């Protein structure tokens, strides 16, 4: 993984390698390119696991 802040709850590299080709926003696909699809997917799974509202996600650069 590129990001050094990998957490045990994040999706595995194996799962990501299967999921990534199916997501929009990847390089070479139609439309805009996403900044970090993996981070977004990890956030979605966190929301589903915890039941927390989106506003509880940490925003980069803010605390």
N, CA, C and O atoms as a MOPAC input file, in Angstrom:
PM7 MOZYME 1SCF
protein

 N      0.83900 1    -1.19200 1     0.00000 1
 C      0.00000 1     0.00000 1     0.00000 1
 C      0.87800 1     1.24700 1     0.00000 1
 O      1.96400 1     1.25900 1     0.57900 1
 N      0.40500 1     2.25700 1    -0.63600 1
 C      1.17200 1     3.49600 1    -0.71000 1
 C      1.10800 1     4.27700 1     0.60000 1
 O      2.10900 1     4.85100 1     1.03000 1
 N     -0.04500 1     4.30100 1     1.22300 1
 C     -0.25600 1     5.10200 1     2.42100 1
 C      0.33700 1     4.39700 1     3.63800 1
 O      0.12800 1     3.19800 1     3.82800 1
 N      1.06500 1     5.13100 1     4.44900 1
 C      1.69400 1     4.55600 1     5.63100 1
 C      0.70900 1     4.37500 1     6.78200 1
 O      1.01300 1     3.67200 1     7.74600 1
 N     -0.45200 1     4.99000 1     6.69800 1
 C     -1.41800 1     4.90200 1     7.79800 1
 C     -2.40600 1     3.76500 1     7.55900 1
 O     -3.61800 1     3.97800 1     7.59900 1
 N     -1.90400 1     2.57500 1     7.31300 1
 C     -2.74200 1     1.40800 1     7.08200 1
 C     -3.22400 1     0.87500 1     8.43000 1
 O     -2.44600 1     0.74100 1     9.37500 1
 N     -4.49900 1     0.58100 1     8.49800 1
 C     -5.09700 1     0.07300 1     9.72800 1
 C     -5.55800 1    -1.35900 1     9.51900 1
 O     -5.83300 1    -1.76300 1     8.38900 1
 N     -5.64300 1    -2.11400 1    10.57500 1
 C     -6.04800 1    -3.51100 1    10.47500 1
 C     -7.45400 1    -3.65700 1     9.90800 1
 O     -7.78500 1    -4.70200 1     9.34800 1
 N     -8.28000 1    -2.63500 1    10.04100 1
 C     -9.65300 1    -2.71000 1     9.55600 1
 C     -9.77000 1    -2.36500 1     8.06600 1
 O    -10.84000 1    -2.53600 1     7.48000 1
 N     -8.70400 1    -1.88800 1     7.45600 1
 C     -8.73200 1    -1.55000 1     6.03300 1
 C     -8.79100 1    -2.81600 1     5.18300 1
 O     -8.38900 1    -3.89200 1     5.62500 1
 N     -9.29000 1    -2.67600 1     3.97600 1
 C     -9.38000 1    -3.84200 1     3.10200 1
 C     -7.97500 1    -4.33400 1     2.74200 1
 O     -7.02300 1    -3.55700 1     2.68000 1
 N     -7.87600 1    -5.62300 1     2.51100 1
 C     -6.58100 1    -6.23600 1     2.21400 1
 C     -6.14900 1    -5.91800 1     0.78400 1
 O     -6.96800 1    -5.55400 1    -0.06000 1
 N     -4.86600 1    -6.06000 1     0.53100 1
 C     -4.34300 1    -5.85800 1    -0.82100 1
 C     -4.98200 1    -6.84900 1    -1.79600 1
 O     -5.26800 1    -6.51000 1    -2.94400 1
 N     -5.20000 1    -8.07000 1    -1.32500 1
 C     -5.81000 1    -9.09700 1    -2.18200 1
 C     -7.22700 1    -8.69500 1    -2.59300 1
 O     -7.58500 1    -8.78000 1    -3.76700 1
 N     -8.03400 1    -8.25700 1    -1.61700 1
 C     -9.39700 1    -7.82700 1    -1.91200 1
 C     -9.37900 1    -6.60200 1    -2.82900 1
 O    -10.16100 1    -6.51900 1    -3.77600 1
 N     -8.49900 1    -5.66800 1    -2.54800 1
 C     -8.40700 1    -4.45100 1    -3.35100 1
 C     -8.06100 1    -4.76800 1    -4.80300 1
 O     -8.60900 1    -4.14800 1    -5.71400 1
 N     -7.15600 1    -5.72600 1    -5.03200 1
 C     -6.75300 1    -6.06500 1    -6.40200 1
 C     -7.92400 1    -6.62600 1    -7.20300 1
 O     -7.94100 1    -6.51900 1    -8.42900 1
 N     -8.90800 1    -7.22400 1    -6.51900 1
 C    -10.09500 1    -7.73900 1    -7.20400 1
 C    -11.14400 1    -6.65300 1    -7.40500 1
 O    -11.86000 1    -6.65900 1    -8.40700 1
 N    -11.23800 1    -5.73500 1    -6.47300 1
 C    -12.26600 1    -4.70300 1    -6.50800 1
 C    -11.89100 1    -3.51300 1    -7.40000 1
 O    -12.74300 1    -2.97800 1    -8.10900 1
 N    -10.64500 1    -3.10800 1    -7.36600 1
 C    -10.20700 1    -1.89000 1    -8.05700 1
 C    -10.59100 1    -1.83200 1    -9.54200 1
 O    -11.05700 1    -0.78600 1    -9.99400 1
 N    -10.41600 1    -2.90800 1   -10.31800 1
 C    -10.75100 1    -2.81300 1   -11.74300 1
 C    -12.23000 1    -2.56000 1   -12.02600 1
 O    -12.58200 1    -2.16800 1   -13.13900 1
 N    -13.09200 1    -2.77500 1   -11.05100 1
 C    -14.53400 1    -2.60600 1   -11.25200 1
 C    -15.03300 1    -1.22300 1   -10.87300 1
 O    -16.19600 1    -0.90400 1   -11.12500 1
 N    -14.18800 1    -0.39300 1   -10.27500 1
 C    -14.63100 1     0.91500 1    -9.78600 1
 C    -14.47100 1     2.00600 1   -10.83500 1
 O    -13.52900 1     1.98100 1   -11.62700 1
 N    -15.39600 1     2.96700 1   -10.84000 1
 C    -15.21900 1     4.13000 1   -11.70500 1
 C    -14.13300 1     5.03200 1   -11.11200 1
 O    -13.76200 1     4.89300 1    -9.94700 1
 N    -13.63900 1     5.94600 1   -11.92500 1
 C    -12.67200 1     6.91900 1   -11.43200 1
 C    -11.23500 1     6.44600 1   -11.48700 1
 O    -10.33700 1     7.15100 1   -11.02700 1
 N    -10.99600 1     5.26100 1   -12.04400 1
 C     -9.61800 1     4.77300 1   -12.14000 1
 C     -8.97600 1     5.33600 1   -13.40200 1
 O     -9.67200 1     5.75800 1   -14.32500 1
 N     -7.67500 1     5.34100 1   -13.43700 1
 C     -6.93500 1     5.86000 1   -14.58400 1
 C     -7.32700 1     5.07700 1   -15.83600 1
 O     -7.36100 1     3.84700 1   -15.83200 1
 N     -7.61800 1     5.80700 1   -16.89200 1
 C     -7.98700 1     5.19200 1   -18.15700 1
 C     -9.47000 1     4.93200 1   -18.32300 1
 O     -9.90200 1     4.56200 1   -19.41400 1
 N    -10.27300 1     5.11400 1   -17.27000 1
 C    -11.71100 1     4.90300 1   -17.40800 1
 C    -12.38000 1     6.20900 1   -17.82200 1
 O    -11.79500 1     7.28800 1   -17.72300 1
 N    -13.61700 1     6.08400 1   -18.28700 1
 C    -14.36700 1     7.24400 1   -18.72600 1
 C    -14.64300 1     8.16200 1   -17.54500 1
 O    -14.86300 1     7.68600 1   -16.43200 1
 N    -14.63500 1     9.44300 1   -17.76900 1
 C    -14.95200 1    10.40900 1   -16.71900 1
 C    -13.72200 1    10.85100 1   -15.95600 1
 O    -12.59100 1    10.62500 1   -16.38700 1
 N    -13.95300 1    11.48000 1   -14.82300 1
 C    -12.85800 1    11.98700 1   -14.00700 1
 C    -12.11300 1    10.87800 1   -13.28700 1
 O    -12.61000 1     9.76100 1   -13.14400 1
 N    -10.92600 1    11.20600 1   -12.84100 1
 C    -10.10400 1    10.24800 1   -12.11100 1
 C    -10.19800 1    10.53800 1   -10.61400 1
 O     -9.96700 1    11.66400 1   -10.17300 1
 N    -10.53600 1     9.51300 1    -9.84700 1
 C    -10.65400 1     9.66600 1    -8.39700 1
 C     -9.27800 1     9.85800 1    -7.77500 1
 O     -8.28500 1     9.32000 1    -8.26400 1
 N     -9.23000 1    10.61800 1    -6.71000 1
 C     -7.95900 1    10.84000 1    -6.02100 1
 C     -7.50100 1     9.57000 1    -5.31300 1
 O     -6.33100 1     9.19800 1    -5.40600 1
 N     -8.40600 1     8.90600 1    -4.61100 1
 C     -8.02900 1     7.71400 1    -3.85300 1
 C     -9.25400 1     6.82900 1    -3.62600 1
 O     -9.91200 1     6.93700 1    -2.59200 1
 N     -9.56300 1     5.95500 1    -4.58700 1
 C    -10.71800 1     5.06500 1    -4.46700 1
 C    -10.60500 1     4.14400 1    -3.26200 1
 O    -11.60500 1     3.86500 1    -2.60000 1
 N     -9.40600 1     3.67000 1    -2.97200 1
 C     -9.24100 1     2.73200 1    -1.86400 1
 C     -9.58900 1     3.38900 1    -0.52900 1
 O    -10.22300 1     2.77500 1     0.32900 1
 N     -9.18000 1     4.60200 1    -0.36900 1
 C     -9.49600 1     5.32700 1     0.87400 1
 C    -11.01300 1     5.52100 1     1.00700 1
 O    -11.57400 1     5.39100 1     2.09500 1
 N    -11.65700 1     5.83000 1    -0.11100 1
 C    -13.11000 1     6.00100 1    -0.10300 1
 C    -13.81200 1     4.68800 1     0.26900 1
 O    -14.73200 1     4.68700 1     1.08700 1
 N    -13.38100 1     3.58000 1    -0.32700 1
 C    -13.99100 1     2.28500 1    -0.02800 1
 C    -13.77700 1     1.91600 1     1.43500 1
 O    -14.69100 1     1.40300 1     2.08100 1
 N    -12.58300 1     2.16900 1     1.96500 1
 C    -12.33900 1     1.92300 1     3.38700 1
 C    -13.29500 1     2.74800 1     4.24400 1
 O    -13.79700 1     2.26000 1     5.25600 1
 N    -13.54700 1     3.98900 1     3.84700 1
 C    -14.47100 1     4.85700 1     4.59300 1
 C    -15.89300 1     4.30800 1     4.54100 1
 O    -16.59300 1     4.30600 1     5.55400 1
 N    -16.32200 1     3.84600 1     3.37700 1
 C    -17.67000 1     3.27400 1     3.24000 1
 C    -17.81400 1     2.06000 1     4.15100 1
 O    -18.81200 1     1.93200 1     4.86000 1
 N    -16.82700 1     1.16800 1     4.13700 1
 C    -16.89400 1    -0.01000 1     5.00100 1
 C    -16.88800 1     0.37500 1     6.47900 1
 O    -17.54800 1    -0.27700 1     7.28800 1
 N    -16.15400 1     1.41900 1     6.83700 1
 C    -16.13200 1     1.87300 1     8.23500 1
 C    -17.51900 1     2.35700 1     8.65000 1
 O    -17.99700 1     2.03200 1     9.73700 1
 N    -18.15500 1     3.13100 1     7.78400 1
 C    -19.50600 1     3.63000 1     8.05300 1
 C    -20.46800 1     2.45400 1     8.23100 1
 O    -21.28400 1     2.45000 1     9.15200 1
 N    -20.36900 1     1.45700 1     7.34700 1
 C    -21.25500 1     0.29400 1     7.44100 1
 C    -21.00900 1    -0.50800 1     8.72300 1
 O    -21.95200 1    -0.98600 1     9.35300 1
 N    -19.73300 1    -0.65100 1     9.10300 1
 C    -19.39200 1    -1.41100 1    10.31600 1
 C    -19.85300 1    -0.72100 1    11.58800 1
 O    -20.36900 1    -1.36800 1    12.49900 1
 N    -19.66900 1     0.58600 1    11.64900 1
 C    -19.90800 1     1.31000 1    12.90100 1
 C    -21.30400 1     1.91800 1    13.00600 1
 O    -21.80400 1     2.15100 1    14.10700 1
 N    -21.92600 1     2.17100 1    11.86800 1
 C    -23.21500 1     2.84900 1    11.88000 1
 C    -23.08300 1     4.34600 1    12.13000 1
 O    -24.07700 1     5.03400 1    12.36000 1
 N    -21.85000 1     4.84500 1    12.08400 1
 C    -21.60500 1     6.27300 1    12.33100 1
 C    -22.06200 1     7.10800 1    11.13700 1
 O    -22.08400 1     6.61400 1    10.00900 1
 N    -22.42500 1     8.36400 1    11.37200 1
 C    -22.77800 1     9.24700 1    10.25300 1
 C    -21.52500 1     9.68300 1     9.50200 1
 O    -20.42800 1     9.68000 1    10.06200 1
 N    -21.68700 1    10.05400 1     8.24600 1
 C    -20.55700 1    10.48500 1     7.42600 1
 C    -19.78800 1    11.62800 1     8.07200 1
 O    -18.56900 1    11.71500 1     7.92400 1
 N    -20.47700 1    12.49400 1     8.77700 1
 C    -19.80500 1    13.65700 1     9.36500 1
 C    -18.76000 1    13.25900 1    10.41500 1
 O    -17.91200 1    14.07300 1    10.78000 1
 N    -18.81600 1    12.00900 1    10.90200 1
 C    -17.83600 1    11.55400 1    11.88000 1
 C    -16.51300 1    11.10800 1    11.25600 1
 O    -15.54800 1    10.83800 1    11.97100 1
 N    -16.46900 1    11.03300 1     9.94000 1
 C    -15.20000 1    10.70100 1     9.28900 1
 C    -14.23400 1    11.86600 1     9.40500 1
 O    -14.62800 1    13.02300 1     9.25400 1
 N    -12.99000 1    11.57200 1     9.66700 1
 C    -11.96400 1    12.62100 1     9.75400 1
 C    -11.70000 1    13.17700 1     8.35700 1
 O    -11.52500 1    12.42000 1     7.40200 1
 N    -11.67200 1    14.47900 1     8.24800 1
 C    -11.36700 1    15.14400 1     6.98700 1
 C     -9.89500 1    15.50700 1     7.01000 1
 O     -9.41300 1    16.07600 1     7.99000 1
 N     -9.17000 1    15.18500 1     5.94000 1
 C     -7.75100 1    15.50200 1     5.87000 1
 C     -7.51000 1    16.98900 1     6.10700 1
 O     -8.18900 1    17.84100 1     5.53400 1
 N     -6.54100 1    17.28400 1     6.95400 1
 C     -6.20500 1    18.66000 1     7.22800 1
 C     -7.01600 1    19.30200 1     8.34800 1
 O     -6.72700 1    20.42100 1     8.77100 1
 N     -8.03400 1    18.58500 1     8.82400 1
 C     -8.87200 1    19.10800 1     9.90600 1
 C     -8.93300 1    18.07200 1    11.01800 1
 O     -8.74900 1    16.88000 1    10.77200 1
 N     -9.19200 1    18.52700 1    12.24400 1
 C     -9.35500 1    17.57000 1    13.33700 1
 C    -10.72100 1    17.63200 1    13.94300 1
 O    -11.01600 1    16.88700 1    14.87800 1

